[in-house]
Amino acid sequence: MRRLIAFTIVCLSLSPSLTWAEEPRLAKKVLLVGIDGTRLDAIEYSQAKSLKVLLAAGAYTDKCDVLGDRETKADTASGSGWATILTGKFADKHNILGNDFRGNTLADCPSILHRIKKAKPEKTGKALITWVPMHEFIFGENVGSKLVMDGDKKGYKDGDLKTGDAAVACLKDENPDFLFVYFGNTDAAGHGYGFHPKSPKYTNAIEEVDGYLTRVLDAMKARTTYAKEDWLIIICTDHGGQGKGHGGGAKIPEIRNGFLIIAGSAAAKGKIEGKTTNADIVPTALKHLGIAVEPDWKLDGKVVGLK
């Protein structure tokens, strides 16, 4: 009997087919959705179903500081806001203080697409946008940035529709590890009709974006490889708004406090405690992608909202 037991143990140790198999690793991917000039209280007041589902299922904050702790002389503008979101650095480093990109130091503040491409060349990143300065200055050439159309010239309402279509096509026909999708009509509606939950055309713009987001999420789930993928979904904004503007909002909570939603199997659930800023988005996305942040990058953010 002892010989039989010993023989069985030896067979088990030598036979790979009888050892415990490791579970297959899922491909880590990130969908970052930027919704310009959007207040979380307006999302909650609206009929934006997908945004509300992500809000309830994941980690979130309604106090994501768009400027940061240091005095940088930056305005609560789209240029400075998106530069911080997409580089992980505040305005005293990228030197974009408003919507004027002259004198920027983006050469020393690479975008997240640049970080991914350099750290892991085998990974693919893509950005679908309609705001020309973001395409030309923050991303630049040869990193996967695509200007879907010029929103300033042709309108962000049509731009959002085309961006949604482009994102659906990308998820269907390509294999992005990181996909950034930008929607701009919410900001245009706020400037035209007021940044407020009780402004119907503002909340309607949010609901339209939510419809495009729903299509993007459906396309993500319809991927033939979806069961082998682990998607982290990050939803953010560059600033809030008050009245019909958002400039000079450093001391106005409705403007300075953006929102952040992080959803997916790797996300925590519930309100994110502690200080959160737009600089936290890059390190959080890189963490999920398995890319270590190097000290010499001098990023200003930290990982938030993950388990």
Secondary structure, DSSP 4 states (H G I P E B T S, - for coil): -HHHHHHHHHHHHH-GGGSPPPPPPPEEEEEEEEETT--HHHHHHTT-HHHHHHHHHSEEEEEEESS-SS-----SSHHHHHHHHHHS--HHHH---SS--TT--GGGS--HHHHHHHH-TTS-EEEEE--HHIIIIII-SSSSEEE---HHHH-HHHHHHHHHHHHHHHHHH---SEEEEEE-HHHHHHHHH-SSTT-HHHHHHHHHHHHHHHHHHHHHHT-TTGGGEEEEEEEE-S---BTTB-TT-TT-HHHHEEEEEEESTTB--EEPPS-EEGGGHHHHHHHHTT-PPPGGG-------SB-
